[in-house]
């Protein structure tokens, strides 16, 4: 069952923004796991040469770590002062 929001979604609601960012982060982690798993499976299945899989995994890991840092440490979910 997918997560639901108990009231009308409003992007100015800090709890909704936090929920949305964490849901996007969870999707990013899922795509990272599935993508890397499939990539390494075929890399090993076809006995590929070169370091393209290592570089792809490394760059994607750095991007995922930056996303983690943003969602859990940098993002400001305080009340918006805009009217």
C-alpha positions, 0 to 999 in steps of 0.5 A: 500500500503506497503512503498517503497524505491525510489532508489536501496536499499543499507544497507550502506545507513543510510536512508535505515538502519533507514527505515529498523529498523523502519519497523521491529519495526512496525512489532514487534509492530503489532505482539505484539498487535495481539499476546497479544490480542489473548493470553488474549482472550483465557486466559479469554475464558478458564478461565485459572489459573496461571500468565503465561499470565501476565508474558508473557505480562510483558516480551514481553513489556520489550523487546518491550520497549528495541526495542523502545529505540534502534530504536529511541534513541541508533541506529547510522545512521550516514554515514558508514566509511567502504570502 
